């Protein structure tokens, strides 16, 4: 069995120097055009990838969340598109995709309040027509049932959630933006842990990961994936040292004895000296398939994948 330290080293090498493949191109060239913020579900041999498409701030920002399907994890076919215009929001951020216990699908959508640094999170649920269960595919998400799950308030904005479940136990790692010092300080981030019995009614419990004082992630951290590894918990996270690094985060790795209490153990991870963020993980029988957002030479961000074998 690989030790956690050895496995973290493998993940780092895959992200920095290992081969990678672009799976989603950005919607344009140059700064502000992004394809990224991925969330992935591997279900019965099929990859389901949710991601965000973004244009520059003056051209629409995050205008869509897309859900796509693939049998090899590389070539994807779009099955559903959720538009920011349907939420009366200024921008959509990273989505989170999950399969519900009844077989249906749920997409968590992060929405920006117009004219504000406030964000809220809604859930979109497919609604089936066969008996009491939901057998509808992810194609139905664009017209799914909406539920606000993290409304936030005057001092707190929520976005970029990561959601997992074991049977009926749901876990969430949510990015908390602090609004108590005004808009100039609203880029500060913390990663909070929440639990739920149904994935809709959440109890926000405690910080799962906080910034490290006097380090590369001292301004903010957000968990981008979390999974159990032989009795321990591993997480990837985005971090930044200053407000100037907003939109240019790098990746770190954290380790915990439980899903609600992580300690940073690795980072910053970057590729060719450029932005590398929003790492999402699909657990396969023979390894991990990583999806992440990476900056290109022209300033746009594309969505890439790399593989980490269980060696």
Helices and strands as residue ranges (DSSP letters): H 4-16, E 21-24, E 34-43, E 46-54, G 57-59, E 62-70, E 77-83, G 84-87, E 96-99, E 105-112, E 119-125, G 138-143, E 145-150, E 156-166, E 169-178, G 183-185, E 189-196, E 202-209, E 220-229, E 232-240, G 243-245, E 250-258, E 261-269, E 276-284, E 287-295, E 301-309
